Amino acid sequence: MIALEGVSKTYPKQSKPALAELNLQVPEGAIVTLIGPSVAARRAMAQAVSAET
């Protein structure tokens, strides 16, 4: 399982966070797709998950 709790990420020179207080639980074997308009948010989430594994 991948579990994230309260993850936030603000990139340099940005006033608005790409992620704010993200809570996520992904069961083992699950397939997850990241979609949305913000590339920064998808990248920040992928980096947070890869740091946990």
KOLDRENKOL-195178 format. One record per residue: z, y, x of N, C-alpha, C in turn; residue in three letters. Coordinates in steps of 0.001 Angstrom, whole numbers, plus 500000, padded with zeros to 6 digits. Each point is the difference from the previous one (the first is absolute). Layout:
<pts>
    n.pz    n.py    n.px   ca.pz   ca.py   ca.px    c.pz    c.py    c.px  code
       Z       Y       X       Z       Y       X       Z       Y       X   ALA
...
</pts>
This chain:
<pts>
    n.pz    n.py    n.px   ca.pz   ca.py   ca.px    c.pz    c.py    c.px  code
  500000  498819  500844  500000  501181  499156  500000  501233  500881   MET
  499283  500983  499550  500039  501325  500623  500779  500903  499060   ILE
  500987  500691  500535  500807  500900  499177  500173  501330  500725   ALA
  499680  501065  499314  500196  501351  500508  500894  500737  499017   LEU
  500905  500798  500531  500898  500750  499117  500175  501415  500515   GLU
  499645  500964  499166  500196  501407  500327  499148  500511  501149   GLY
  498801  499447  500185  499138  500402  501116  499295  501317  499665   VAL
  500086  500940  500924  499321  501287  499866  499238  500283  501282   SER
  498877  500703  499881  499198  500359  501173  499329  501340  499744   LYS
  500237  500945  500886  499316  501287  499968  499290  500161  501338   THR
  498710  500250  499966  499234  500170  501215  500207  501404  500559   TYR
  499851  500159  501329  500152  501320  500615  499075  501028  499346   PRO
  500484  501194  499885  499265  501140  499426  499702  499842  498511   LYS
  500689  499086  499335  499838  499811  498559  501326  500324  499315   GLN
  499947  500710  498910  501232  500348  499288  500349  498946  498949   SER
  499026  499267  499553  500204  499000  498955  499975  498600  500627   LYS
  500985  499162  499667  500008  498659  500592  498860  499121  499481   PRO
  499477  499153  500877  499009  499009  499586  500686  498910  499178   ALA
  501246  499679  500371  500836  499060  499240  501357  500643  499783   LEU
  500556  499811  498833  501324  500551  499710  500835  498945  499274   ALA
  501044  499530  500680  500948  499047  499415  499312  498760  499423   GLU
  499083  499410  500778  499277  498801  499575  500921  498792  499987   LEU
  500019  499294  498895  500688  498716  499880  498944  498964  499637   ASN
  499981  498898  500747  498961  498995  499805  500534  498626  500343   LEU
  499697  499027  499169  500293  498600  500290  498737  499196  499738   GLN
  499563  499261  501013  498812  499163  499881  500416  498574  500308   VAL
  499899  499097  499024  500380  498615  500237  499075  499324  501019   PRO
  500522  499025  500698  499205  499245  500964  498779  499394  499313   GLU
  498853  500123  500637  498770  499446  499461  499248  500919  499056   GLY
  500599  501131  499647  499348  500935  499076  498881  500749  500706   ALA
  498998  500379  499244  498898  500817  500504  500174  501400  499428   ILE
  499938  500997  500870  500223  501387  499600  498789  500836  500392   VAL
  499563  500859  499106  498921  500938  500278  500533  501413  499863   THR
  499742  500823  501000  500419  501396  499951  498814  500837  499539   LEU
  500168  500691  498889  498947  500867  499481  500585  501361  499676   ILE
  499178  500988  499974  500454  501341  499644  499212  501048  500733   GLY
  500167  501258  499594  499194  501082  500565  500439  500449  501393   PRO
  501210  499672  500413  500531  500519  501256  499910  498969  501120   SER
  499108  500249  500946  499890  499114  501160  501300  500024  500794   VAL
  500629  501160  500114  501241  500125  500759  501092  499116  499413   ALA
  500101  499952  498693  501026  499172  499364  499729  498520  500233   ALA
  498755  499594  499885  499663  498587  500238  500284  499623  501448   ARG
  499625  500875  500923  500233  499726  501422  501502  499949  500297   ARG
  500768  500942  499459  501443  500020  500229  500664  498735  499454   ALA
  499551  499559  498827  500573  498789  499423  499637  498780  500847   MET
  498766  499902  500437  499588  498878  500841  500794  499988  501307   ALA
  500233  501154  500592  500793  500083  501227  501446  499594  499754   GLN
  500557  500402  498871  501381  499622  499680  500127  498493  499821   ALA
  499035  499404  499328  500031  498549  499795  499811  499265  501315   VAL
  499074  500447  500828  499766  499305  501266  501200  500124  500931   SER
  500764  501075  499891  501207  500161  500792  501089  499028  499577   ALA
  499979  499571  498740  501002  499085  499453  499682  498541  500292   GLU
  498749  499692  500318  499621  498601  500207  499974  499619  501446   THR
</pts>
